Amino acid sequence: MSLVKSAIIGWLAFALMGCSAVRLGYNNGSLLAWWWLDGYVDFSREQSPLARQGIERWFEWHRATQLADYAALLADALAHMPEPATPAQACRWQARVRDALDPALDRAVELAAGLVPGLGEAQLRHLEQRYAKGNDEMRSDFLQPDPAVRGRESVKRTVERAERLYGRLEEAQRGVIEAGVAASPFDPEMWLAERQRRQRDTVQMLRRLLAERADRDQRLAAMRMLALRTERSPDPDYRAYQLKLAEYNCAFAARIHNATTPAQRQQARDTLKGWEDDLRALIAPPA
């Protein structure tokens, strides 16, 4: 289910910000995730206990089974940080991260399957409205009418992500990013259209499952199929675009890394080590 998947990806990204607030945030993650999901679904008083219990169980499972693997992946990454990077290596790291996230996403789909029967038409309309609001926010952030403004904002986002890892970038390094953003095949219009297709798929699937009074196995199978359609679009043009963009981004990431200084790569090692330590500290349940 793309809605739950988006929530989980957001939480895992937050868990790699590398500061003491991460531990506090993760330890309160079930409550914060509940607030986020309720903002989309608008659970009733009767539905809320089941949803909150499911989220709490997901976090308990995730803490016990997944964080150690994430920490090990970070430890491997920081060991390679001083070395130059190739596009192929960047793609392999991207694939490893994706594989590491798959169990958490599948578990989230199982959670969602248990919540479907209690949904009603009013909640599906609420979900459509929340999707529409999110799409408006995306247009504001990524589809500015002025191409120059759009380009500057894209450069700003990329610089911020790079500096989160490597520390302050020099002017020449920012130039590498500006050139890379200018040459990128990223197409926000295509991204928005695909995002809207996924949202329609989600709402249509939920309406169908409710109308058919599908049992748990049927719900789970439908949601896993939806997840596959999210990962591999049924639109061949979009799949070709995704492949082209992924290959470009691997090469772009390698160029940024190779433009950094030894001191910046040491900063990246320290950053990754901090993330690893945070994850290992989170493995033990909170007092």
Secondary structure, DSSP 8 states (H G I E B T S, - for coil): -HHHHHHHHHHHHHTTS-SHHHHHHHHTHHHHHHHHHHHHH---TTTHHHHHHHHHHHHHHHHHHTHHHHHHHHHHHHHHTTS---HHHHHHHHHHHHHHHHHHHHHHHHHHHHHGGG--HHHHHHHHHHHHHHHHHHHHHH--SSHHHHHHHHHHHHHHHHHHHH-S--HHHHHHHHHHHHH----HHHHHHHHHHHHHHHHHHHHHHHHHT--HHHHHHHHHHHHHHHHS-S-HHHHHHHHHHHHHHHHHHHHHHHTS-HHHHHHHHHHHHHHHHHHHHHHS---
